[in-house]
Amino acid sequence: MNSRGLRSQLKDSVPVAGFCPQSQFGVQDSLRGGFSSVKNELLPSHPLELSEKNFRLNQDKMNFSTLRNIQGLHAPLKLQMEYQAARQIQRLPFLQSSNLALDTLRGSDDTIGFEDILNDPAQSEMMGEPHMMVEYKMGML
Amino acid sequence: MALSNVLEAPAAGFNFENSSSVPENNLYVRVNEIHQRSVVFSSFFFPSPVFYPLLQDGVVLGADTRATSSEVVADKMCSKIHYMAPNIYCCGAGTAADTEKTTDLVASNLTIFSLNSGRKPRVVMAVNILQDLLYRYRGQIGASLILGGVDCTGSHLYTVGPYGSVDKKPYLAMGSGNLAAMGIMEDGFRPDLELDQAKQLVRSAIQAGILNDLGSGHNIDLCVITDRGVDYIRPYQESQYKDHRTNKYRFRQGTTPVLTDTVVPLELEVVEEKVQQMETS
């Protein structure tokens, strides 16, 4: 399941984007998002926010790096190729995919964590506008 | 520009949108808020000694039944001994919701494991899953747990702290009443206790916690796990301070007299009628 961390393998964490104001035209949406402050936008407001955002990426990084040390360069390369292939299996752009192949590769198909219970994307109340999403995916937008 | 209409699916798991950053000098206010939100199980449980090998091999877990929300008792009969597997039970102290949800999660994982592999889960497995989970959330999940169980390798007793620390001991106490309970345990524990003596020891330790700690109270629950099965005794000892209502407080029909009665009919008129054939083929 979780790799017992080899913190030495983690050279640099993945940079986090996405703290910009979320609204039309890039201006802070006070009605939905509350008042803005530069500090809130640059830094995360909860101690776990950053680590949770990058958790899966960091875990994969550590796993691949230990695998490389144990079995040589080819093992993580091959696995990463399979991950890339599994990541391509998606539904239409505006529908949620179950990511079953990716889950099976990762080994998280027989474990239950908070990400399976809380905030399930398959049950989110918002859906992207189908035409827009398809055009965005195609690069026409 | 039109990118605002392209939806980024929310990430699964915890959502931190509602948390606000608090400046350092308001740290006191923040701690206060957390307490008000949570119901804390002030408790202590206990686990008990491994019996002398020639006798039964097992674990005795005990807990009180009080859940508090700051100074008010939120639940007089809460159940703090949670099920994890048919041979593993867990006592939880700390934030009530956190202990319940975390134990449920681990129980689900253990069930999946035993369905996949056809084997009974071991206590170390539950401990490892819990430790990983709690360490990942850096203590934000306020669950201090004592796990006890009997598996193919024998009987075990572990404690997992909210930050992910694990300890394996013959006897343990956790929660707000653990000081009082630990005193009794240290005094009375022998490596070769019989089942009844162990139950008495656990009972006395929890009683000490109930009497000397405000966060613990009411009944005592016991859970005895042996290789032959689980005996969940709820309650093992009832509180002597039960409230007896002297009167019945239900009012019979007609106690309140009706003075006036006004009926206003709501008039609706049909504006438009449309009939649409339904495709039933």
Chai-1 contact restraints between the chains, C-beta under 6 A:
chainA,res_idxA,chainB,res_idxB,connection_type,confidence,min_distance_angstrom,max_distance_angstrom,comment,restraint_id
A,N2,B,D132,contact,1.0,0.0,6.0,A-B,restraint_1
A,Q24,B,S4,contact,1.0,0.0,6.0,A-B,restraint_2
A,N40,B,S21,contact,1.0,0.0,6.0,A-B,restraint_3
A,S45,B,S19,contact,1.0,0.0,6.0,A-B,restraint_4
A,S45,B,S20,contact,1.0,0.0,6.0,A-B,restraint_5
A,S45,B,S21,contact,1.0,0.0,6.0,A-B,restraint_6
A,H46,B,F16,contact,1.0,0.0,6.0,A-B,restraint_7
A,H46,B,S19,contact,1.0,0.0,6.0,A-B,restraint_8
A,L48,B,Q140,contact,1.0,0.0,6.0,A-B,restraint_9
A,E49,B,F16,contact,1.0,0.0,6.0,A-B,restraint_10
A,E52,B,F14,contact,1.0,0.0,6.0,A-B,restraint_11
A,D110,B,I112,contact,1.0,0.0,6.0,A-B,restraint_12
A,D110,B,N116,contact,1.0,0.0,6.0,A-B,restraint_13
A,T111,B,N109,contact,1.0,0.0,6.0,A-B,restraint_14
A,I112,B,S108,contact,1.0,0.0,6.0,A-B,restraint_15
A,I112,B,N109,contact,1.0,0.0,6.0,A-B,restraint_16
A,F114,B,G13,contact,1.0,0.0,6.0,A-B,restraint_17
A,E115,B,A12,contact,1.0,0.0,6.0,A-B,restraint_18
A,E115,B,G13,contact,1.0,0.0,6.0,A-B,restraint_19
A,L118,B,G13,contact,1.0,0.0,6.0,A-B,restraint_20
A,N119,B,P10,contact,1.0,0.0,6.0,A-B,restraint_21
A,N119,B,A12,contact,1.0,0.0,6.0,A-B,restraint_22
A,N119,B,N15,contact,1.0,0.0,6.0,A-B,restraint_23
A,P121,B,A9,contact,1.0,0.0,6.0,A-B,restraint_24
A,P121,B,A12,contact,1.0,0.0,6.0,A-B,restraint_25
A,S124,B,P10,contact,1.0,0.0,6.0,A-B,restraint_26
A,G128,B,L7,contact,1.0,0.0,6.0,A-B,restraint_27
A,E129,B,N5,contact,1.0,0.0,6.0,A-B,restraint_28
A,M132,B,N5,contact,1.0,0.0,6.0,A-B,restraint_29
A,M132,B,V6,contact,1.0,0.0,6.0,A-B,restraint_30
A,Y136,B,V6,contact,1.0,0.0,6.0,A-B,restraint_31
